[in-house]
Amino acid sequence: MDAFFAASLMGHPAWQWLVFAAVVGVLLVLDLGLFNRKDHAIGVRESLKMSAFYIFIALAFGGWVWWQMGSTAAIEYTTGYLIEKSLSMDNVFVIAMLFGYFAIPREYQHRVLFWGVLGAIVMRAVMIGAGAALIERFGWIMWFFGAFLIFTGIKMWFGAEHEPDMAKNKLIGWLRRHLRVTEKLHGNHFFTRQPPKGGGKPVLWVTPLFLAVVVIEVVDLVFAVDSVPAIFAITLDPFLVYTSNIFAILGLRSLYFALAAMIHRFDYLKYALALVLVFVGGKILAAEFIGHIPPLLSLGITLAILAGGVVVSLTKTRHLAVDDEDSARAISAGGELLARQAAEAQVATPRPASSS
């Protein structure tokens, strides 16, 4: 048993990975089994409290990293956490539009995000493990990561004002064509049994709630293509990359309900995120000529860029300040209009026989 705990896994003793897994496991059990056992609409105040709790846990884990691995590792973990948290905020508007498009009531949104996080934990593990293996075997791939991040940052800068049109989303259209999808929700169920359109014995259908989970997983995968290389640019340690990723994702899910209500106040944050990507990508390419930028300086520059984006956003949009809860309802209402328009194009489905 002692040999198992001491065995090395991606450069770290197995017991360190088990500590992390235990912390995440406890958080997920508490979340679904205690704090959110019953479906309910999460308000801004509750969202902020939950987010503060997850930030505390993430920082406490960073303190543990400092104790076990030293100050440099702790700074790299914190920088990775900050970058992932910031880049993930770009996810919030897309998720809010998805919830509106599928007409997901606020009391069911946490359930969708919870299962989305479970999928993200697995997907990020695969991506980071594959990335670490590629970097170890092909060191030049970091140059590719650097160039890709710069390209992505420039693309984000010039596309910052673009808003996705869910009614024209190809993935949603493909899923609707290839799956039996009910027209309406069936409580908090992902699946339901009901007769096919032509009548007959009840068969399995998926609900819009299930579609929302699938699309959110794909959205997370797309965003991870940017964020994972960005954190590898900060540290090549897979343990620090993965742990900072997961803690940021866990916290963002809790913060979503507050951010979705105030997302209109952060219009200029995307420009700051674009600069962060360009900075991180440039940091990789410049390392060959000027050497590696000290972790503490890298953290300071990242914080300064993000803080600048927040300050500019809040200043430029102060005339748009409205009640947070009203704003959240407005986002949902806009999305529900899209959902009704999409539903009009669908053939009405029979009444379900049962749900599961």
C-alpha positions as CSV (number, residue, x, y, z in Angstrom):
1,M,0.0,0.0,0.0
2,D,2.8,2.4,0.9
3,A,4.4,1.7,-2.5
4,F,1.1,2.6,-4.2
5,F,0.8,6.0,-2.5
6,A,4.5,6.7,-3.2
7,A,4.3,5.7,-6.9
8,S,4.9,8.5,-9.4
9,L,2.0,9.6,-11.6
10,M,2.9,12.3,-14.1
11,G,5.8,13.5,-12.0
12,H,3.9,13.5,-8.6
13,P,3.3,10.9,-5.9
14,A,-0.1,9.1,-6.3
15,W,-1.1,10.4,-2.8
16,Q,-1.0,14.0,-4.0
17,W,-3.4,13.2,-6.8
18,L,-5.6,11.3,-4.3
19,V,-5.7,14.4,-2.0
20,F,-6.9,16.5,-5.0
21,A,-9.5,13.9,-6.0
22,A,-10.8,13.6,-2.5
23,V,-11.2,17.4,-2.2
24,V,-13.1,17.6,-5.5
25,G,-15.2,14.5,-4.6
26,V,-16.3,16.0,-1.3
27,L,-17.2,19.3,-3.0
28,L,-19.3,17.6,-5.6
29,V,-21.1,15.4,-3.0
30,L,-21.8,18.4,-0.8
31,D,-23.0,20.4,-3.7
32,L,-25.5,17.9,-5.1
33,G,-26.3,16.0,-1.9
34,L,-26.6,18.8,0.6
35,F,-26.5,22.4,-0.7
36,N,-28.6,21.8,-3.9
37,R,-30.4,18.6,-3.1
38,K,-33.7,20.2,-4.3
39,D,-34.0,22.1,-7.5
40,H,-34.4,25.9,-6.9
41,A,-33.6,29.2,-8.6
42,I,-30.2,30.4,-7.4
43,G,-30.2,34.2,-6.9
44,V,-27.3,36.6,-7.2
45,R,-26.6,36.7,-3.4
46,E,-26.5,32.9,-3.1
47,S,-24.3,32.7,-6.2
48,L,-21.8,35.1,-4.8
49,K,-21.7,33.2,-1.5
50,M,-21.1,29.9,-3.2
51,S,-18.5,31.4,-5.4
52,A,-16.7,32.9,-2.4
53,F,-16.6,29.4,-0.8
54,Y,-15.1,27.8,-3.9
55,I,-12.5,30.6,-4.2
56,F,-11.5,30.0,-0.6
57,I,-11.1,26.3,-1.3
58,A,-9.1,27.0,-4.4
59,L,-6.8,29.4,-2.5
60,A,-6.5,27.0,0.4
61,F,-5.4,24.3,-2.0
62,G,-2.9,26.8,-3.4
63,G,-1.5,27.2,0.1
64,W,-1.2,23.4,0.3
65,V,0.7,23.5,-3.0
66,W,3.0,26.1,-1.5
67,W,3.6,23.9,1.6
68,Q,4.2,20.7,-0.4
69,M,6.0,22.0,-3.6
70,G,7.3,25.5,-2.8
71,S,6.5,29.1,-3.7
72,T,7.2,28.9,-7.4
73,A,4.7,26.0,-7.8
74,A,2.1,27.9,-5.8
75,I,2.5,31.1,-8.0
76,E,2.3,29.0,-11.1
77,Y,-0.9,27.3,-9.8
78,T,-2.4,30.7,-8.9
79,T,-1.6,32.1,-12.3
80,G,-3.1,29.1,-14.0
81,Y,-6.2,29.4,-11.9
82,L,-6.6,33.1,-12.6
83,I,-6.1,32.6,-16.4
84,E,-8.6,29.7,-16.5
85,K,-11.1,31.5,-14.4
86,S,-10.9,34.6,-16.6
87,L,-11.0,32.8,-19.9
88,S,-14.0,30.7,-18.7
89,M,-15.9,33.9,-18.1
90,D,-16.2,34.2,-21.8
91,N,-18.3,31.0,-21.5
92,V,-20.9,32.7,-19.4
93,F,-22.7,34.6,-22.1
94,V,-22.8,31.6,-24.4
95,I,-24.3,29.4,-21.6
96,A,-26.8,32.1,-20.7
97,M,-27.9,32.2,-24.4
98,L,-28.1,28.4,-24.4
99,F,-30.3,28.3,-21.3
100,G,-32.6,30.9,-22.9
101,Y,-32.7,29.2,-26.2
102,F,-33.7,25.9,-24.7
103,A,-36.0,27.7,-22.2
104,I,-34.3,26.1,-19.2
105,P,-36.0,27.5,-16.0
106,R,-33.5,28.9,-13.5
107,E,-34.4,26.2,-11.0
108,Y,-33.0,23.5,-13.4
109,Q,-29.9,25.4,-14.6
110,H,-27.7,24.3,-11.7
111,R,-28.5,20.7,-12.5
112,V,-27.3,21.1,-16.1
113,L,-24.2,22.9,-15.0
114,F,-23.4,20.2,-12.4
115,W,-23.4,17.4,-15.0
116,G,-21.6,19.7,-17.3
117,V,-18.8,20.0,-14.8
118,L,-18.5,16.2,-14.4
119,G,-18.0,15.9,-18.1
120,A,-15.4,18.8,-18.0
121,I,-13.4,17.0,-15.3
122,V,-13.0,14.0,-17.5
123,M,-12.4,15.9,-20.7
124,R,-9.8,18.2,-19.2
125,A,-8.0,15.2,-17.7
126,V,-7.7,13.6,-21.2
127,M,-6.7,16.9,-22.9
128,I,-4.0,17.8,-20.2
129,G,-2.7,14.2,-20.2
130,A,-2.4,14.2,-24.0
131,G,-0.9,17.7,-23.9
132,A,1.8,16.7,-21.4
133,A,2.7,13.6,-23.3
134,L,3.0,15.6,-26.6
135,I,5.2,18.3,-24.9
136,E,7.4,15.7,-23.4
137,R,7.9,13.9,-26.7
138,F,7.9,16.9,-29.0
139,G,9.3,20.0,-27.3
140,W,8.8,22.2,-30.3
141,I,5.0,21.9,-29.9
142,M,5.2,24.7,-27.3
143,W,6.1,27.0,-30.2
144,F,2.9,25.9,-31.9
145,F,1.0,26.6,-28.7
146,G,2.5,30.1,-28.5
147,A,1.6,31.0,-32.1
148,F,-1.9,29.5,-31.6
149,L,-2.5,31.6,-28.5
150,I,-1.4,34.8,-30.3
151,F,-3.6,34.0,-33.2
152,T,-6.6,33.2,-30.9
153,G,-6.0,36.4,-29.0
154,I,-6.0,38.5,-32.1
155,K,-9.1,36.7,-33.4
156,M,-10.8,37.3,-30.0
157,W,-9.9,41.0,-30.1
158,F,-11.5,41.6,-33.5
159,G,-14.5,39.3,-32.8
160,A,-15.2,40.7,-29.4
161,E,-18.5,42.3,-30.4
162,H,-19.8,39.2,-32.2
163,E,-22.7,37.4,-30.5
164,P,-23.5,33.8,-31.3
165,D,-26.8,33.1,-33.0
166,M,-28.2,30.0,-31.3
167,A,-31.0,29.6,-33.8
168,K,-28.4,29.0,-36.5
169,N,-26.1,26.8,-34.4
170,K,-25.1,23.8,-36.6
171,L,-24.5,21.5,-33.6
172,I,-28.0,22.1,-32.2
173,G,-29.5,21.6,-35.6
174,W,-27.6,18.3,-36.1
175,L,-28.7,17.0,-32.7
176,R,-32.3,17.8,-33.4
177,R,-32.1,16.0,-36.7
178,H,-30.5,12.9,-35.3
179,L,-32.1,12.5,-31.9
180,R,-35.8,12.3,-30.9
181,V,-36.1,15.6,-29.0
182,T,-39.3,16.5,-27.1
183,E,-40.7,20.0,-27.8
184,K,-40.9,20.9,-24.1
185,L,-39.1,20.1,-20.9
186,H,-40.4,17.3,-18.7
187,G,-39.4,18.5,-15.2
188,N,-35.8,18.0,-14.4
189,H,-35.5,14.8,-16.5
190,F,-33.0,14.3,-19.3
191,F,-34.9,11.4,-20.9
192,T,-38.6,10.5,-21.3
193,R,-40.5,7.7,-22.8
194,Q,-43.4,8.6,-25.1
195,P,-45.0,7.3,-28.4
196,P,-43.2,8.2,-31.7
197,K,-44.8,10.8,-33.9
198,G,-46.7,8.3,-35.9
199,G,-48.1,6.6,-32.7
200,G,-47.3,3.2,-31.3
201,K,-45.3,1.8,-28.4
202,P,-43.5,4.4,-26.2
203,V,-39.8,4.9,-27.1
204,L,-37.0,6.8,-25.5
205,W,-36.8,10.6,-26.2
206,V,-34.3,13.2,-25.0
207,T,-35.4,16.5,-23.5
208,P,-34.0,20.0,-24.2
209,L,-32.4,19.6,-20.8
210,F,-30.2,16.8,-22.1
211,L,-29.4,18.8,-25.3
212,A,-28.3,21.7,-23.1
213,V,-25.8,19.4,-21.3
214,V,-24.4,18.1,-24.5
215,V,-24.0,21.6,-26.1
216,I,-22.4,22.9,-22.9
217,E,-19.9,20.1,-23.0
218,V,-18.9,20.9,-26.6
219,V,-18.7,24.6,-25.7
220,D,-16.3,23.7,-22.8
221,L,-14.2,21.6,-25.2
222,V,-13.9,24.5,-27.6
223,F,-12.9,26.9,-24.9
224,A,-10.4,24.4,-23.4
225,V,-8.5,24.4,-26.7
226,D,-7.5,28.0,-25.8
227,S,-7.2,27.7,-22.0
228,V,-5.2,24.5,-21.6
229,P,-2.3,25.6,-23.9
230,A,-2.4,29.0,-22.0
231,I,-1.8,27.3,-18.7
232,F,0.9,25.0,-20.2
233,A,2.6,28.3,-21.1
234,I,2.7,29.1,-17.4
235,T,3.8,25.7,-16.1
236,L,4.6,22.3,-17.7
237,D,3.6,20.5,-14.5
238,P,0.4,18.5,-15.4
239,F,-0.6,18.5,-11.7
240,L,-0.7,22.3,-11.5
241,V,-2.3,22.6,-14.9
242,Y,-5.1,20.2,-14.0
243,T,-5.8,21.3,-10.5
244,S,-5.9,25.0,-11.4
245,N,-8.3,24.1,-14.3
246,I,-10.7,22.1,-12.3
247,F,-10.9,24.5,-9.3
248,A,-11.6,27.4,-11.7
249,I,-14.3,25.4,-13.5
250,L,-16.0,24.4,-10.2
251,G,-16.0,28.1,-9.0
252,L,-17.2,29.4,-12.3
253,R,-20.3,27.2,-12.2
254,S,-21.2,28.8,-8.8
255,L,-20.4,32.3,-10.0
256,Y,-22.4,31.8,-13.2
257,F,-25.8,32.9,-11.7
258,A,-24.3,36.3,-10.6
259,L,-22.2,36.8,-13.8
260,A,-25.2,36.0,-16.1
261,A,-27.1,38.8,-14.4
262,M,-24.2,41.3,-14.9
263,I,-22.6,40.1,-18.1
264,H,-23.7,43.3,-19.9
265,R,-21.4,45.2,-17.6
266,F,-18.3,43.4,-18.8
267,D,-18.4,44.2,-22.5
268,Y,-14.7,45.2,-22.6
269,L,-13.4,42.3,-20.6
270,K,-13.0,40.2,-23.9
271,Y,-10.4,42.7,-25.0
272,A,-8.4,42.1,-21.8
273,L,-8.7,38.3,-22.3
274,A,-7.4,38.7,-25.8
275,L,-4.4,40.6,-24.5
276,V,-3.8,37.9,-21.9
277,L,-3.7,35.3,-24.6
278,V,-1.3,37.4,-26.7
279,F,0.9,38.0,-23.7
280,V,1.0,34.3,-22.8
281,G,1.6,33.2,-26.4
282,G,4.3,35.9,-26.8
283,K,5.9,34.7,-23.5
284,I,6.4,31.3,-25.0
285,L,8.0,32.6,-28.2
286,A,10.1,35.2,-26.4
287,A,11.5,32.6,-24.0
288,E,14.0,31.4,-26.6
289,F,15.5,34.9,-26.9
290,I,15.2,36.6,-23.5
291,G,14.6,33.6,-21.2
292,H,11.6,32.7,-19.1
293,I,9.7,35.5,-17.4
294,P,9.7,35.0,-13.6
295,P,6.4,33.5,-12.4
296,L,5.6,36.3,-10.0
297,L,6.1,38.9,-12.8
298,S,3.9,36.9,-15.1
299,L,1.2,36.8,-12.4
300,G,1.5,40.5,-11.9
301,I,1.1,41.3,-15.6
302,T,-1.9,39.0,-16.0
303,L,-3.6,40.6,-13.0
304,A,-2.9,44.1,-14.3
305,I,-4.4,43.3,-17.7
306,L,-7.5,41.7,-16.3
307,A,-8.0,44.4,-13.7
308,G,-7.7,47.0,-16.4
309,G,-10.4,45.2,-18.4
310,V,-12.8,45.1,-15.5
311,V,-12.2,48.8,-14.6
312,V,-12.7,49.9,-18.2
313,S,-15.8,47.7,-18.6
314,L,-17.5,49.0,-15.4
315,T,-16.6,52.6,-16.3
316,K,-17.8,52.4,-19.9
317,T,-21.0,50.6,-19.0
318,R,-22.0,52.4,-15.8
319,H,-25.0,53.9,-17.6
320,L,-26.3,50.3,-18.3
321,A,-26.4,49.4,-14.6
322,V,-29.7,47.8,-13.8
323,D,-31.0,45.5,-11.1
324,D,-29.1,42.2,-11.4
325,E,-32.2,39.9,-11.1
326,D,-34.1,41.9,-13.7
327,S,-31.1,41.6,-16.1
328,A,-31.0,37.8,-15.6
329,R,-34.6,37.6,-16.4
330,A,-34.1,39.7,-19.5
331,I,-31.4,37.3,-20.8
332,S,-33.7,34.3,-20.2
333,A,-36.7,36.1,-21.8
334,G,-34.6,36.9,-24.9
335,G,-33.5,33.3,-25.2
336,E,-37.0,32.0,-24.6
337,L,-38.2,34.0,-27.6
338,L,-35.5,32.2,-29.7
339,A,-36.7,28.9,-28.3
340,R,-40.3,29.6,-29.3
341,Q,-39.2,30.6,-32.8
342,A,-37.2,27.3,-33.1
343,A,-40.1,25.3,-31.7
344,E,-42.5,26.7,-34.4
345,A,-40.3,25.0,-37.0
346,Q,-40.6,21.6,-35.2
347,V,-43.5,19.2,-35.6
348,A,-45.6,19.0,-32.4
349,T,-44.7,15.9,-30.5
350,P,-47.3,13.6,-28.7
351,R,-47.9,13.8,-25.0
352,P,-45.4,11.7,-23.1
353,A,-46.4,8.5,-21.4
354,S,-43.7,8.6,-18.7
355,S,-40.5,10.4,-17.7
356,S,-37.3,9.2,-16.1
